Amino acid sequence: MFAEQEGCCAICGKHQSEQKKRLEVDHCHETGFVRALLCTNCNTAIGKFYDDPDLLYRAADYLTTTKRGFQVFPPSNLGTT
């Protein structure tokens, strides 16, 4: 599977060498079948959405339709404490 994916996450495409941890084996929680290798971020992200494609589509739609929302902080202040 690692060779088939060329050492990259099946979602974001980042190579394992760019990750702090090894790629993780993702599986379907209903069937137990292995799906692919994912980086920790992508595996955690789909888990946070309960492996529900509809929620992920809604999240993607939200991100693409709200780019021009309200600016609460100047962009230079984002991500700082």
C-alpha positions in Angstrom: 0.0 0.0 0.0 2.9 2.4 0.9 4.5 1.8 -2.5 1.1 2.1 -4.3 0.6 5.5 -2.7 4.2 6.4 -3.4 4.6 7.1 0.3 2.0 9.9 0.3 -1.1 10.5 2.3 -4.2 9.5 0.2 -5.9 12.8 1.1 -3.4 15.7 1.2 -0.7 14.0 -0.8 2.1 15.0 1.5 5.0 12.5 1.6 5.7 10.6 4.8 9.2 12.3 4.9 7.3 15.6 5.4 5.5 14.3 8.4 6.6 14.0 12.0 4.9 10.6 12.3 4.5 7.6 10.0 1.4 7.4 7.8 -1.5 5.7 9.6 -3.6 2.9 8.3 -7.2 4.2 7.9 -10.1 1.8 8.0 -13.9 1.9 7.8 -15.3 1.7 11.3 -18.4 0.0 10.1 -16.8 -2.8 8.0 -13.3 -2.9 9.4 -11.9 -2.8 5.8 -8.6 -0.9 5.3 -9.0 2.1 3.0 -5.6 3.8 2.6 -2.7 5.3 4.4 -3.3 8.8 5.8 -1.2 11.4 7.6 -2.1 12.0 11.2 -3.8 15.4 10.4 -6.0 13.9 7.7 -6.9 10.8 9.7 -7.8 12.9 12.7 -9.8 15.3 10.6 -12.0 12.7 9.0 -12.5 11.2 12.4 -13.7 14.5 13.8 -16.3 14.5 11.1 -17.4 10.9 12.1 -16.2 9.6 8.7 -19.4 11.1 7.3 -19.0 12.3 3.7 -22.1 14.6 4.0 -20.5 16.5 6.9 -17.3 16.8 5.0 -19.1 18.1 1.9 -20.9 20.6 4.1 -17.7 21.7 5.7 -16.1 22.2 2.3 -19.1 24.1 1.1 -18.9 26.3 4.2 -15.2 27.1 3.6 -15.7 27.9 -0.1 -18.8 30.1 0.5 -17.6 32.0 3.5 -14.3 33.4 2.3 -15.7 36.9 2.5 -17.1 36.8 6.0 -16.5 39.3 8.7 -12.9 40.2 9.5 -12.6 40.0 13.2 -8.9 40.3 13.5 -6.3 41.7 11.1 -4.8 38.7 9.2 -1.4 39.3 10.7 -2.9 38.5 14.2 -4.3 35.1 13.2 -2.6 32.2 14.8 -0.9 34.2 17.5 -1.5 34.1 21.2 
